[in-house]
Amino acid sequence: MSRHGPRIHFKTDAQSSIGRGAVMMSGHFRPEIARIIWAAGVTADPMWTDITISEGDRPKIRPGRDLHPELRALDISLNHLAGDVSTHRKAGEAWAERICDLLGPDYQVVVHGGEWSLHLHIELDP
């Protein structure tokens, strides 16, 4: 990793299994939401040179509470990690804890998904 942290990539449509990459809107760059990306970068393992934002805005397609359509949530892929899904999950849980410690109680940070879709879900939820 450089002295400035890992490079931040945004998943493209071609990289997505559903043909829809990370859609970012201007609202994602409000300070309280951009802080999520900053926190992910500064708490990333020093061996990681790149991290990928895998989800930003999305239409409300799932039942229940979803803060993606409100531009208050981001997903960060864990697919860049070496090893099996168990290793990915453990590294993701440790990273989630570091991010949560930095962001504080107004943010929720959880590990979501299965083998090919494992990611951190981070949302502003005061």
VMD Tcl script that draws the C-alpha trace (Angstrom):
set ca {
  {0.00 0.00 0.00}
  {1.25 3.49 -0.73}
  {1.69 6.04 2.02}
  {-1.71 7.39 0.94}
  {-3.48 4.06 1.48}
  {-4.93 1.60 -1.01}
  {-6.34 2.61 -4.39}
  {-10.13 2.84 -4.34}
  {-11.87 1.24 -7.31}
  {-15.54 1.21 -8.20}
  {-16.98 -2.02 -9.61}
  {-17.83 -1.65 -13.30}
  {-20.85 -3.10 -15.09}
  {-18.54 -5.66 -16.76}
  {-17.27 -6.84 -13.35}
  {-20.78 -7.35 -11.97}
  {-22.56 -10.70 -12.07}
  {-25.83 -8.80 -12.60}
  {-24.41 -6.34 -15.14}
  {-24.67 -3.33 -12.84}
  {-21.54 -1.91 -11.26}
  {-21.30 0.44 -8.30}
  {-23.53 3.41 -9.13}
  {-22.33 6.50 -7.30}
  {-24.42 9.65 -7.05}
  {-23.30 13.10 -5.93}
  {-24.99 12.43 -2.58}
  {-22.43 9.73 -1.86}
  {-19.81 12.46 -1.60}
  {-21.48 14.25 1.29}
  {-18.86 14.35 4.08}
  {-20.67 11.86 6.32}
  {-20.89 9.28 3.50}
  {-17.47 9.94 1.92}
  {-16.17 9.29 5.45}
  {-17.07 5.61 4.92}
  {-14.61 5.36 2.01}
  {-11.95 7.25 3.97}
  {-12.39 4.95 7.00}
  {-12.17 1.84 4.81}
  {-8.94 3.11 3.30}
  {-7.18 4.08 6.50}
  {-8.14 0.86 8.29}
  {-7.32 -1.50 5.39}
  {-4.62 -4.09 5.93}
  {-1.26 -2.57 4.88}
  {-0.78 -5.47 2.43}
  {-3.89 -4.52 0.43}
  {-3.04 -2.27 -2.50}
  {-6.62 -1.99 -3.81}
  {-10.16 -2.04 -2.46}
  {-13.38 -2.03 -4.48}
  {-16.66 -0.30 -3.76}
  {-19.14 -2.87 -5.08}
  {-22.46 -1.13 -4.41}
  {-23.59 2.45 -3.99}
  {-27.05 3.48 -5.13}
  {-29.55 0.82 -6.12}
  {-33.28 0.76 -6.62}
  {-35.31 -0.57 -3.72}
  {-35.70 -4.14 -4.91}
  {-35.64 -6.04 -1.65}
  {-38.31 -6.05 1.03}
  {-37.35 -4.49 4.33}
  {-35.10 -1.65 5.30}
  {-32.40 -0.71 2.80}
  {-30.36 2.50 3.05}
  {-28.75 2.18 -0.40}
  {-31.63 4.06 -2.14}
  {-31.23 6.86 0.44}
  {-27.51 7.12 -0.46}
  {-26.59 6.27 3.13}
  {-24.91 2.90 2.51}
  {-21.96 1.47 0.60}
  {-20.73 -2.08 0.04}
  {-17.04 -2.97 -0.20}
  {-16.00 -6.24 -1.82}
  {-13.93 -8.79 0.07}
  {-13.08 -10.68 -3.14}
  {-9.57 -9.18 -3.25}
  {-8.47 -11.26 -0.28}
  {-6.34 -14.39 -0.62}
  {-7.56 -17.70 0.77}
  {-10.94 -19.37 1.14}
  {-14.28 -17.87 2.13}
  {-13.65 -18.59 5.82}
  {-10.41 -16.60 5.66}
  {-12.20 -13.81 3.79}
  {-14.94 -13.69 6.41}
  {-12.46 -13.52 9.32}
  {-10.46 -10.75 7.62}
  {-13.71 -8.93 6.80}
  {-14.92 -9.16 10.39}
  {-11.61 -7.77 11.69}
  {-11.73 -4.96 9.11}
  {-15.36 -4.22 9.98}
  {-14.40 -3.86 13.64}
  {-11.58 -1.42 12.80}
  {-13.91 0.64 10.59}
  {-16.65 0.65 13.22}
  {-14.20 1.77 15.92}
  {-13.11 4.66 13.71}
  {-16.55 5.75 12.49}
  {-18.35 5.44 15.81}
  {-21.87 4.45 16.84}
  {-23.76 6.31 14.09}
  {-22.49 3.80 11.52}
  {-23.29 0.11 11.16}
  {-20.64 -2.18 9.65}
  {-21.41 -5.84 8.90}
  {-20.09 -8.67 6.75}
  {-22.72 -9.86 4.22}
  {-23.00 -12.36 1.42}
  {-21.73 -15.75 0.39}
  {-18.64 -17.16 -1.24}
  {-18.68 -15.02 -4.41}
  {-20.50 -12.02 -3.01}
  {-18.86 -11.55 0.38}
  {-18.65 -7.85 1.22}
  {-18.75 -5.26 3.96}
  {-22.01 -3.36 4.20}
  {-21.48 0.03 5.83}
  {-24.30 2.45 6.49}
  {-24.93 5.70 8.26}
  {-27.73 4.91 10.68}
  {-27.74 7.36 13.60}
}
mol new
graphics top color blue
foreach p $ca { graphics top sphere $p radius 0.5 }
foreach p [lrange $ca 0 end-1] q [lrange $ca 1 end] { graphics top cylinder $p $q radius 0.2 }
display resetview
